[in-house]
Amino acid sequence: MARRKDIDGSAGVPTFYGKELRYQRELAGLTLQQLVEGSFYGQSHLSEIERGERRMPPELAEHVDKVLKTDGFFQRCCEDVRKARRTGHAEYFERALEAEKYAESIEEWSPTVIPGLLQTEPYARAVAQAAHPLASDAEVDEKVNASTARACLFERNHKTPEYWAILHESLLRHPILPPEAAADQLDRISALARSRRIVPQILPWNCGPHPLMPSTVVIMAFPDAPPLVYTEAQYSGDTIDDPVLVKKYRKAYDRLRAVALPPEASLAMIEEAAEEYRNGKQPH
């Protein structure tokens, strides 16, 4: 049997926690499958926790402590791991942040700001500073680093999620960055589209009334779990798993997609706006 790769517990709180979990499990002479028996979780979920890649749900931590007789250690410490994993992100975003790493598809509607997964560093910084004008430079840096780190979702060697983004045309016409930086931001979206990592669509400013006017929406589907919807305002967010509501959001998003420009026309509009910024013109 091939030797399993060791875990670097010094890399951070999640890996330290995961390494201790594996140590205690192997000390008890249990396999991954044996440890999760009696819980609602699979062995792959537990394996990802041991590698520091996934958070420990409180109910699973309680189960693990009971089986391993670890006197509540994993239940007490799982909140520390959760805080470490969401560093730079709001607490209400935690569940969606975790879920997007395992999504088979991600569909996003963003009427007022370019989605976090697509943001360049200058754009993420401008958004963070506008939302938190009294934050220190270190606090802003933490938020920016956390935001841009999410983009690794499109850079992994293994299969990435199918990502579909519908953006309002105003995001191309009313920049929050200087012209060159605005062009770079649109170039990033174009490059991801050209490399077949994402599919962007633009909703024209003159399309009239349309579905999902009041809110941002992210719909995530998974190969082995029910879909989730995430909605967000400036300082709050909500993750929805109620099947009835998810179905309503799903239908509304499909209708919105039908109203938006086709992907090829949308990409042409994005690239035209980027070129105009580079030439010192205001896209119109």
Secondary structure as UniProt FT lines:
FT   HELIX           9..11
FT   HELIX           13..27
FT   TURN            28..29
FT   HELIX           32..36
FT   TURN            37..38
FT   HELIX           43..50
FT   TURN            51..52
FT   HELIX           58..68
FT   TURN            71..72
FT   HELIX           73..85
FT   TURN            86..88
FT   HELIX           91..93
FT   HELIX           94..100
FT   TURN            101..102
FT   STRAND          105..110
FT   HELIX           116..118
FT   HELIX           121..131
FT   TURN            133..134
FT   HELIX           137..149
FT   HELIX           150..154
FT   STRAND          162..168
FT   HELIX           170..173
FT   HELIX           179..194
FT   TURN            195..196
FT   STRAND          198..203
FT   TURN            205..206
FT   TURN            211..214
FT   STRAND          217..221
FT   STRAND          228..232
FT   STRAND          237..240
FT   HELIX           243..259
FT   HELIX           263..278
FT   TURN            279..280
//
